[in-house]
């Protein structure tokens, strides 16, 4: 019997150590003083990847966790760069006299979508992961922005101004079959695909500009359903990787100068505040296993469990830390 107790204890210890090792396998990229940094998910091993006098921003992990695309102004205007996850092999992918912004990897890591105003207005472009074959996908009378790849990589949702307001469209990955999904008198922004590709969450301005609410719709634009309704501003919906919940941030707690993070079920049920600190632009980002959320509080990076417990500060400097982004296990 005593031997069995020792065996069970040993198994428990191994399980805990394995859990901790998995915990530290995840990494978080973030911005500090306009440079790209990465750290382990527990806040250790903070490593500066970029070091120049210009602004580096918008880090985006490749799906395999081996590279990070980002935007840099080191040549005077915004260009897209890519670096290995340890900061080596920094390579400029775009080179023109206009701004290229907001890189977004396709799911298999072979291509990168981005926004460029090289033609006088913002359009969505795509290129190979090495910068070749840069191709404009949109060519509208007004700006197009916020490209979001479908999980299967076959389509891209985006926002463009049509018929007097910003509306959500979807197109094939080569730019064909551009289809309008929303037809509202209000502005619709920030499309976010569900992990199975069947639905798209988005942010919609209330009639009269009195606030913003979260909607969800089928991938073809059908069954548009309002999920939040509180007379405040609910912004930037982000699906959990397991597709069960949506995180967003809101001013509904009462302070118009700050925001708190909420989560809700995918059908809008169980809307729950996770923070109560009135931070500015907390930028919630889910861990790949849906168990935790990274966010910003008072210009520091924090992480918490998906239910809001165990809120832990990861960075603590005199600099401004922002844009926490979880990386996959390499």
Secondary structure, 3 states (H helix, E strand, C coil): CHHHHHHHHHHHHHHHHHHHHHHHHCEEEEEECCEEEEEECCCCCCEECCCCCCCEEEEEECCCCCEEEEEECCCCCCEEEEEECCCCCCEECCCCCCCEEEEEECCCCCEEEEEECCCCCCEEEEEECCCCCCEECCCCCCCEEEEEECCCCCEEEEEEEECCEEEEEEEECCCCCCEECCCCCCCEEEEEECCCCCEEEEEEECHHHCCEEEEEEECCCCCCEECCCCCCEEEEEEECCCCCEEEEEECCCCCCCCEEEEEEECCCCCCEECCCCCECCCCCEECCCCCEEEEEECCEEEEEECCCCCCEECCCCCCCEEEEEEECCC
